[in-house]
Amino acid sequence: MLTDLKTALCRNPMTVVKDAAGAVSLVVILVMGLHLPGLY
């Protein structure tokens, strides 16, 4: 798995950045969705 990650990073480093941004946005949406019912 580590070699696969190194290969993907060497081929296109922006892919890892975009994947990380997508993961962070999903976590933010999840947290906001869980806190939304508490606002009312």
Number of C-alpha atoms within 10 A of each C-alpha: 6 7 8 9 11 11 12 14 14 10 10 10 12 12 12 13 12 11 11 12 12 12 12 12 12 12 12 12 12 12 11 11 11 10 11 10 8 7 5 5
